[in-house]
Amino acid sequence: MKSPRQSAAHHRPRILLALSVAALLILMLLGGSILYVTVARPDVGYGLQDLLRKRTALELNETEAGGTEAVLLADIRAGTREEITWQNSLWLVNAAHPLSEDAELMLTEYKDTELLVDRSGVSALQELLQTAEEETGDRIYLMSSYRTREEQEAEYLADPQLAVPAGTSEHETGLALDLYVYQKAQREFITAKGGVWIQEHAHEYGWIIRYPFGKKSVTGVSFEPWHIRYVGKPHAALMYANRWTLEEYLEQLEIGRFYTAAGYAFSRQEPRDGALLIPSDWKNVTVSADNTGAYILTGQL
């Protein structure tokens, strides 16, 4: 009869062989996963790498407002107050907050492309794409911009895995754009130098990656590195630095509160007697509805 020590020694080669086979299978699986991500899903590969990169958070500080003036919302929208600019730049459009069919759009043609975009972000878009080309050598084109409700419905019926139902798409606002580099569109956009540059610098020009990696549970949409959205410089900077989606950013702005960050001031308000409270020390004030019943005020300090 073998002793326990002899029995263990007898089985050791089998154990070592089993461990070696298991290790080999794990390496093969890992290698296959890396190959799949690199070749078939470059967007996932980039997204995973980006999550590992540290970003310096930008703090949103709550503050007290000084002297304020109650300004009628009707006057702001009509443009009778020259020091206050009305925009649609912070509209939240998703499945929970569809765009009204009678929403007042602010569209203009982008250069000579016959593509319509919201006029608030035109100059920033031109600067963004020009700088991207200068920095990377890649010329970036607009694949799609504004869509009518009927066009969005057709997109959804053609590919419900990629498009969203009519009324819930940002393309119906003119604030969202799909970009591409020659022969590199959608997921492949991230394999272009220009595509990577857009991911890392769009916020400097007031644009965000609207559907970032790992945020589908928040936005309802998987990572779309080719889909950018105009929100304005200070808001884009906060969202990028803190890895907030537009949904998460709006949650940071409590109704009736005032905030400051990086030389700007913000307030999210619901109208009182048809008016919004605007601090007297704010400069270059913009006001945008957020499509939830509230309005976001932005000013320079």
Secondary structure, DSSP 8 states (H G I E B T S, - for coil): ---HHHHHHHHHHHHHHHHHHHHHHHHHHHHHHHHHHHHT-HHHHHHHHHHHS-------EEE---SEEEEEHHHHHHT--TTEEEE-TT---SSSS---TT----EEE-TTS--EEEGGGHHHHHHHHHHHHHHHS--EEEEE----HHHHHHHHHH-TTTS--TTS-GGGTT-EEEEEETTEEGGGGGGSHHHHHHHHHGGGGTEEESS-TT-HHHHSS---TTEEEE--HHHHHHHHHHT--HHHHHHHS-BT-EEEETTEEEEEE--BTTEEEEETT-EEEEEEE-SSS-EEEEEE-
